[in-house]
Amino acid sequence: MLSGQTLVLGAGQITITKNLMIDGDLDNDGVADITIDANALGRVFELDDGSGTPDLEIRLSGLWLTNGVATGPGGAVLNRENLSIVDCNLIANQTMGDDSPGGAVSSGPGNLTIIGTNVIGNSTSGRSSDGGGISNVGGNLSVTSSVIAQNETTGFGSSGGGIYSDGGSFTSGGGSLTVLRTDIDDNSAVGRGGGINVRRSSYTIDQSTIRYNETTGSSFDGGGLYSVTSNPSQRGTIVNSTIHGNRAQGYGGGLYILFNRVQIFNSTITSNTAGGSGGGIHSDEFDPDFGSRTVVASSIVASNQPSDVDFETFFTGLNGFTSRGGNVIGLGNATDAFADSELIGGADPELEPLDRYGGETYTRPPLASSPAIDVGKNPDRLSEDQRGEVRTFGDATDAGAVERNDMD
């Protein structure tokens, strides 16, 4: 019986070239029982049959993968196929050398699905080595009920401290990113996107928290999330989510949005900080050629520093924000996009401290005296808030990611 045992690799990586399932959860309790330690001699797994197309289906479950070190992509796993990682722990892996993305996992063009997995304490150290935790280029990346924490990029120009996801094309559909019921926590990047950097791709952040991430390089943007595309068909959605306590040396402490159409519904964006403008959100100006627009509904964007909602004014000078109503908004040059009834200026939105109040992620429920109570909307007809509780309780929906109920 191998339960609780560690397999130490002595001669480099394990290469998988066929459809395969490896299950280290020997007692089926959802907890990893087998550790594979690469002993800093190479990565743990390479998944590639050499065909040049992602035609294999591979599943890794119930495993600890640790001490992977690769000079090249993927500290623990290099995936060229279609991979599912379920109930695993990817801890303390790294890549070394320039152009070596994915401290824990480098994936693409195949699809990568991560469920119930901790990706913690991984890193890249070379120049242009994106994705301290996970790098995905050209495939679909889905992360559910997981923790992506304390990962970092330390080489110049290396972006996406927690997750780097690149759809692969500004002109075609490309890959996508989905983050559901996941905590993106305390990651850092020298480049853009301390928590997440998503490029040339549609993406959805749902019932998730992006907290305490940072860009450490001088003047780099997007402490929590950096988002860029020029394809109007590639859109971003942030719903029922909390973005809190992130920091950018440049613009956009919580979010930096460039050439992108993004909708932010029923979310809470607080206590983020930027060296430039847009402590909460820094959005591109409206440009009809790109369709760029940041649409906000039933959300709290307040108590960020030095401002909450700002837009760029390089070319068109048109406000990049649109309100769908029901918001609680603080300060910034984009406040003209919001009704007077949605603006609270520098006032306190009166929320609970960030903590666990039910559900899988950290949230900030409104206090009974909060201006967010019963002022919101539910444009997507959501049945649940971020915690999984009823979305509309009482007379109307509360603004923000969490609905206050009798139990709060």
C-alpha positions in Angstrom: 0.0 0.0 0.0 1.5 3.3 -1.1 -0.8 5.6 0.9 1.2 8.5 2.4 4.4 7.5 0.6 6.7 9.7 -1.4 8.2 8.6 -4.8 11.5 10.5 -5.4 12.5 10.7 -9.0 16.1 10.0 -9.6 16.5 10.3 -13.4 14.3 13.2 -14.6 10.7 13.5 -15.7 8.0 10.9 -16.4 6.9 11.2 -20.0 3.3 10.2 -20.9 2.5 9.5 -24.6 -0.9 7.8 -24.4 -4.3 8.2 -22.8 -3.9 7.7 -19.1 -5.3 8.2 -15.7 -3.1 8.3 -12.6 -5.1 8.3 -9.3 -3.2 8.8 -6.1 -6.3 9.2 -4.0 -6.2 5.7 -2.8 -9.0 5.9 -0.2 -11.3 8.1 -2.4 -11.6 10.9 0.2 -10.6 13.7 -2.1 -7.2 14.1 -0.5 -3.9 13.4 -2.2 -2.2 10.3 -0.8 0.9 10.0 -3.0 3.7 12.5 -3.3 6.0 12.6 -6.4 9.1 14.6 -5.6 11.2 15.5 -8.6 14.2 16.1 -6.3 15.1 19.3 -8.2 16.5 17.1 -11.1 13.8 18.0 -13.6 10.1 18.4 -14.0 7.7 15.7 -12.9 5.6 15.1 -16.0 5.8 15.8 -19.7 2.6 15.0 -21.6 3.2 14.8 -25.4 2.7 12.1 -28.0 4.7 14.0 -30.5 1.8 14.4 -33.0 1.7 18.2 -32.8 -2.0 18.2 -32.0 -3.7 17.7 -28.6 -5.4 14.3 -29.1 -4.7 12.6 -25.8 -6.9 12.7 -22.7 -4.9 12.5 -19.4 -6.0 12.8 -15.8 -3.9 13.3 -12.8 -5.7 13.1 -9.4 -4.8 12.7 -5.7 -1.1 13.6 -6.2 1.4 16.0 -4.5 3.8 17.2 -7.2 6.8 19.0 -5.7 10.4 20.1 -6.2 10.1 20.1 -10.0 12.8 22.3 -11.6 12.8 22.8 -15.4 15.1 24.8 -17.6 12.3 25.5 -20.0 8.5 25.5 -19.6 6.5 23.7 -16.8 8.3 23.3 -13.5 6.1 20.3 -12.5 4.0 19.6 -15.7 4.6 20.4 -19.3 1.3 19.7 -21.1 0.8 19.5 -24.9 -2.3 17.3 -24.7 -5.7 17.6 -22.9 -5.1 17.4 -19.2 -7.3 17.3 -16.1 -5.7 17.9 -12.7 -8.1 16.9 -9.8 -7.6 17.1 -6.1 -3.9 17.6 -6.3 -1.3 19.8 -4.7 1.4 21.5 -6.9 3.8 22.9 -4.4 7.3 24.6 -4.7 8.0 23.9 -8.3 10.0 26.3 -10.5 11.3 27.1 -14.0 14.7 28.6 -14.7 16.0 30.4 -17.7 14.5 32.9 -20.1 11.2 32.1 -22.0 10.4 29.4 -19.4 6.7 29.9 -18.5 4.6 28.0 -15.9 6.3 27.6 -12.6 3.9 24.7 -11.8 2.2 24.0 -15.2 2.8 25.1 -18.7 0.0 24.1 -21.0 -1.0 24.6 -24.7 -2.3 24.2 -27.3 -4.3 21.5 -25.4 -6.9 22.2 -22.8 -6.2 22.3 -19.1 -8.9 21.6 -16.4 -8.0 22.1 -12.8 -10.5 21.1 -10.0 -10.0 21.1 -6.2 -6.3 21.7 -6.5 -3.8 23.9 -4.6 -1.2 25.6 -6.7 1.0 27.2 -4.1 4.6 28.6 -3.9 5.7 28.0 -7.5 7.8 30.4 -9.5 9.6 31.4 -12.7 12.9 33.3 -12.6 13.8 34.0 -16.2 13.0 36.9 -18.5 9.7 36.6 -20.4 8.7 33.6 -18.3 5.0 34.2 -17.6 2.8 32.4 -15.2 4.4 31.9 -11.8 1.7 29.3 -11.0 0.1 28.4 -14.4 0.8 29.3 -18.0 -1.8 28.5 -20.7 -1.2 29.5 -24.3 -3.7 28.6 -27.1 -5.9 26.3 -25.1 -8.9 26.5 -22.8 -8.1 26.8 -19.1 -10.7 26.1 -16.5 -10.0 26.4 -12.7 -12.7 25.4 -10.3 -12.8 25.2 -6.4 -9.0 25.7 -6.2 -6.4 27.9 -4.5 -3.8 29.7 -6.6 -1.5 31.3 -4.0 2.0 32.6 -3.3 3.2 32.1 -6.8 5.6 34.6 -8.4 7.5 35.7 -11.5 10.8 37.4 -10.8 12.3 37.8 -14.2 12.0 41.0 -16.2 8.8 41.3 -18.2 7.3 38.1 -16.8 3.6 38.5 -16.2 0.7 36.7 -14.5 2.0 35.9 -11.0 -0.8 33.3 -10.3 -2.2 32.6 -13.8 -1.1 33.7 -17.3 -3.6 32.8 -20.0 -3.1 33.8 -23.6 -5.8 32.8 -26.2 -3.1 32.8 -28.9 -4.7 35.2 -31.4 -6.1 38.8 -31.5 -8.0 38.0 -34.6 -9.5 34.5 -34.1 -11.5 33.0 -31.2 -8.5 31.6 -29.4 -8.6 29.8 -26.1 -10.6 30.9 -23.0 -10.2 31.2 -19.3 -12.8 30.3 -16.7 -12.2 30.7 -12.9 -15.0 29.4 -10.7 -15.2 29.4 -6.9 -11.5 29.9 -6.6 -9.2 32.0 -4.4 -6.4 33.9 -6.2 -4.3 35.0 -3.3 -0.9 36.7 -2.6 0.7 36.1 -6.0 3.1 38.6 -7.5 4.6 39.4 -10.9 7.4 41.7 -12.0 5.3 42.3 -15.2 1.6 42.8 -15.7 -1.1 41.1 -13.7 0.0 40.2 -10.2 -2.9 37.7 -9.8 -4.0 37.0 -13.4 -2.9 38.2 -16.8 -5.3 37.3 -19.6 -4.6 38.2 -23.2 -6.3 37.7 -26.5 -9.0 35.6 -24.9 -12.5 35.6 -23.5 -12.7 35.0 -19.8 -15.1 34.5 -16.9 -14.4 35.1 -13.2 -17.3 33.7 -11.2 -17.9 33.3 -7.4 -14.2 33.8 -6.9 -11.9 36.1 -4.9 -8.7 37.9 -6.2 -7.0 39.2 -3.1 -3.6 40.6 -2.0 -1.8 40.2 -5.3 0.8 42.6 -6.6 2.8 43.8 -9.5 6.3 44.4 -8.2 8.0 45.8 -11.3 8.2 49.6 -11.7 5.1 51.0 -13.4 3.5 47.7 -14.3 -0.3 47.5 -14.2 -3.1 45.3 -13.0 -2.4 44.3 -9.4 -5.3 41.8 -9.3 -6.0 41.3 -13.0 -4.6 42.6 -16.3 -6.9 42.1 -19.3 -6.1 43.0 -22.9 -7.5 42.1 -26.4 -8.4 44.0 -29.5 -11.0 41.4 -30.8 -14.5 42.6 -30.0 -15.7 38.9 -29.9 -13.3 38.2 -27.0 -15.0 39.5 -23.9 -14.5 39.4 -20.1 -17.1 38.7 -17.5 -16.6 39.2 -13.7 -19.7 38.2 -11.7 -20.4 37.4 -8.0 -16.7 38.0 -7.2 -14.6 40.0 -4.8 -11.4 41.8 -5.7 -9.7 43.1 -2.6 -6.4 44.4 -1.3 -4.4 44.1 -4.5 -1.6 46.5 -5.5 -0.1 47.8 -8.8 3.0 49.8 -9.1 1.4 51.3 -12.2 -2.3 51.7 -13.0 -5.2 49.5 -12.0 -4.7 48.2 -8.5 -7.7 45.9 -8.7 -8.2 45.7 -12.5 -6.5 47.0 -15.6 -8.6 46.7 -18.8 -7.2 47.5 -22.2 -8.9 47.3 -25.6 -11.4 44.9 -24.1 -15.2 44.7 -23.5 -15.7 43.6 -19.9 -18.8 43.4 -17.8 -18.6 43.5 -14.0 -21.9 42.4 -12.4 -22.7 41.9 -8.7 -19.1 42.2 -7.6 -17.2 43.9 -4.8 -13.9 45.8 -5.6 -12.4 47.4 -2.5 -9.1 48.4 -0.7 -7.0 48.1 -3.9 -4.1 50.5 -4.5 -2.3 51.8 -7.6 0.8 53.9 -8.0 -1.1 55.6 -10.9 -4.8 56.1 -11.4 -7.6 53.6 -11.0 -6.9 52.1 -7.6 -10.1 50.0 -8.1 -10.5 49.8 -11.9 -8.4 51.5 -14.7 -10.2 51.0 -18.0 -9.4 51.9 -21.5 -11.4 54.8 -23.0 -14.3 53.9 -25.3 -13.1 53.2 -28.8 -15.7 52.2 -31.4 -13.0 50.6 -33.6 -12.2 48.0 -30.8 -15.6 48.0 -29.0 -13.8 48.5 -25.8 -16.1 49.2 -22.9 -16.4 48.4 -19.1 -20.0 47.8 -18.2 -20.7 47.8 -14.4 -24.0 46.7 -12.7 -25.0 46.1 -9.1 -21.4 46.3 -7.9 -19.4 48.1 -5.2 -16.3 49.9 -6.4 -15.2 52.0 -3.4 -12.5 52.6 -0.8 -9.7 52.1 -3.3 -6.6 54.4 -3.5 -6.0 56.9 -5.0 -9.3 56.5 -6.8 -12.0 53.9 -7.7 -13.0 54.2 -11.4 -10.7 55.9 -14.0 -10.5 55.7 -17.7 -7.6 56.4 -20.2 -7.8 59.6 -22.3 -5.1 59.1 -24.9 -7.2 59.1 -28.2 -11.0 59.4 -28.1 -11.3 60.9 -24.7 -14.6 59.1 -24.3 -15.6 57.6 -21.0 -14.8 53.9 -21.1 -17.4 53.0 -18.4 -21.1 52.3 -18.8 -23.5 51.8 -15.8 -26.3 49.3 -15.9 -27.5 50.7 -12.6 -27.6 49.6 -9.0 -24.0 50.4 -8.1 -22.1 51.9 -5.2 -19.3 53.9 -6.6 -16.6 56.1 -5.0 -14.3 58.5 -6.8 -12.5 58.9 -10.2 -12.7 60.6 -13.6 -15.2 58.0 -14.8 -18.0 58.8 -12.3 -19.9 60.8 -14.9 -20.9 57.4 -16.3 -22.9 56.7 -13.1 -26.1 58.2 -11.8 -25.8 60.5 -8.8 -27.7 58.0 -6.7 -24.9 55.5 -7.3 -22.1 57.8 -6.1 -20.9 57.8 -2.5 -17.7 59.8 -3.0 -15.1 59.0 -0.4 -17.7 57.6 2.1 -17.3 54.1 3.6 -19.4 51.4 1.8 -19.8 49.8 5.3 -18.8 46.2 4.6 -17.6 43.4 6.9 -13.8 42.7 6.9 -12.6 40.2 4.3 -13.1 36.7 5.8 -14.9 33.5 5.3 -18.7 33.9 5.7 -19.7 30.7 4.0 -19.0 29.3 0.6 -15.5 28.4 -0.7 -13.9 31.9 -1.0 -13.3 35.1 1.1 -16.0 37.7 0.9 -17.2 41.1 2.4 -20.9 41.0 3.2 -22.6 44.4 3.7 -23.3 45.6 7.2 -27.0 46.3 8.0 -26.2 50.1 7.6 -24.4 49.7 4.2 -25.6 51.9 1.3 -25.4 48.6 -0.8 -28.5 47.2 0.9 -31.4 46.7 -1.6 -30.0 49.2 -4.2 -28.7 46.6 -6.6 -30.0 44.7 -9.6 -29.7 41.2 -10.9 -29.1 41.6 -14.7 -28.0 38.0 -15.2 -30.9 36.6 -13.1 -28.5 35.0 -10.7 -29.9 32.5 -8.2 -26.9 32.6 -5.9 -24.5 35.2 -4.5 -20.7 34.5 -4.2 -21.2 32.3 -1.2 -23.9 30.2 -2.8 -26.7 31.9 -0.7 -29.8 33.2 -2.3 -29.0 36.2 -4.6 -32.0 38.4 -3.8 -33.2 38.5 -0.1 -35.7 41.0 1.1 -37.1 43.9 -0.9 -34.4 43.9 -3.6 -30.9 42.7 -4.6 -28.0 44.1 -2.6 -25.1 45.7 -4.6 -21.9 43.7 -4.5 -20.9 40.0 -4.5 -22.8 39.1 -1.3 -26.4 39.3 -0.4 -27.1 40.2 3.3 -29.6 37.8 4.9 -31.0 37.1 8.3 -27.9 34.9 9.2 -25.4 37.8 8.7 
